Structure formats: structure tokens, C-alpha cells
């Protein structure tokens, strides 16, 4: 069964950090670009970051540039999103996906609050 599973979300204070993981199973993620997005109820899904299959090409949404870093370990069939200097407006459900097939995980909640 093809699956993407996000983990690592939680509650963090403003200025804190979290590292999200995106584990693939049932397929080899190294062949595909991975995208991270986030969504707040009532709002459109927002691009957070893209990473190409090799891990060399990355791009970020404007609101997270300089604070978030996307990476991948193809040997572990996993992608990561390191989030630093978190702000309350980063609160959302974070999803990883394979945009080529519009395939997404179930999401992980990130809440930034004092």
C-alpha cells in the first residue's frame, strides 16, 4: 500500500523549533519531488516548500523563507522540514505530498502558542 506519513508536529512556543518527517512506504520516494504544504481551517492550502528528487533544488513559500529548511534522506525513504523561529501564524496542519500524482499524507498539526 502506498502511503506518506507525516510526524513531528506538536505545540511549541513562539521562537521555538520543530522538525517534521515525511515517511514513504509502498513506493520509493527518491524518484519524486516532495512538496510540503500547510492549511488552516477556512483558508486555502499554502505552499511551504518543494524539494527535487536529488535534494539539490529547493524552493520555499515567501512566508517561511529563511526560517524553514527542507531536506530528504532517500536511503531512509524520508523527507524532512526543519522549522525554526516559529511564529503563531505558522499554526496549521502540515502535509507532505508527491505533487506529480497529487498524493498526500494525512497531515500533522503544528501549534505555535505561548
C-alpha positions in Angstrom: 0.0 0.0 0.0 1.3 3.4 -1.0 1.5 5.8 2.0 3.0 9.0 3.1 3.0 9.6 6.9 3.9 12.9 8.5 5.1 13.1 12.1 6.8 15.5 14.4 4.1 18.1 14.9 3.1 19.5 18.3 2.8 22.5 20.5 5.7 24.9 20.6 6.3 28.4 21.9 7.0 31.3 19.6 10.6 31.3 18.6 10.9 27.6 19.0 11.7 24.8 16.5 10.2 21.6 15.3 11.3 19.0 12.8 8.7 17.3 10.7 9.2 14.0 9.0 7.5 12.5 5.9 8.0 8.8 5.6 7.1 6.9 2.5 6.1 3.3 2.3 5.0 1.1 -0.5 7.0 3.2 -3.0 10.4 4.8 -3.4 10.2 8.5 -2.8 13.7 9.1 -4.2 12.1 9.1 -7.7 9.9 12.0 -6.9 9.8 15.7 -5.9 8.3 16.2 -2.5 6.2 19.2 -1.5 5.2 20.4 1.9 2.1 22.5 2.3 0.0 23.7 5.2 -3.6 24.6 5.8 -5.6 26.5 8.3 -9.3 25.8 8.5 -11.2 28.1 6.3 -8.2 29.1 4.3 -6.6 27.8 1.1 -3.7 25.3 1.3 -0.4 27.2 1.3 2.9 26.1 -0.3 5.7 25.7 2.3 8.5 24.1 0.4 9.5 21.9 -2.6 12.5 19.6 -2.9 13.5 17.8 -6.1 14.3 14.1 -6.2 18.1 14.7 -5.7 17.7 17.1 -2.9 19.7 19.7 -4.6 16.9 22.0 -5.8 14.7 23.6 -3.1 12.2 26.4 -3.0 10.1 27.9 -0.3 7.0 29.9 0.2 7.6 33.6 0.9 6.3 33.4 4.5 8.8 30.7 5.6 12.0 31.7 3.7 15.0 32.0 5.9 13.2 30.1 8.8 12.3 26.7 7.3 14.6 24.1 5.6 13.5 21.2 3.5 15.7 18.1 3.1 15.5 14.4 2.3 17.2 11.2 3.1 16.5 8.9 0.2 18.2 6.0 1.9 15.6 6.3 4.6 12.8 7.0 2.2 12.0 10.1 4.2 11.8 13.8 3.7 12.1 16.5 6.5 11.0 20.0 7.2 13.1 21.8 9.8 11.1 24.8 11.2 13.0 27.4 13.2 11.9 30.7 14.7 8.3 29.6 14.7 5.5 32.2 14.8 1.9 31.9 15.8 0.9 32.4 12.2 2.7 29.1 11.4 0.0 27.3 13.2 -1.6 24.9 10.7 -1.9 21.3 9.6 1.2 20.4 7.6 1.1 17.9 4.8 3.7 16.3 2.6 3.0 15.0 -0.8 4.1 13.9 -4.2 2.7 16.7 -6.5 3.2 14.6 -9.7 0.4 12.3 -8.6 -1.4 14.8 -6.2 -0.8 12.2 -3.5 -0.8 13.5 0.1 -0.3 12.2 3.7 -2.9 12.7 6.5 -1.1 15.7 7.9 0.4 16.7 11.3 -0.8 19.5 13.5 1.7 22.3 14.4 0.5 24.8 17.0 2.7 27.8 17.9 1.4 29.5 21.1 2.7 30.9 24.3 
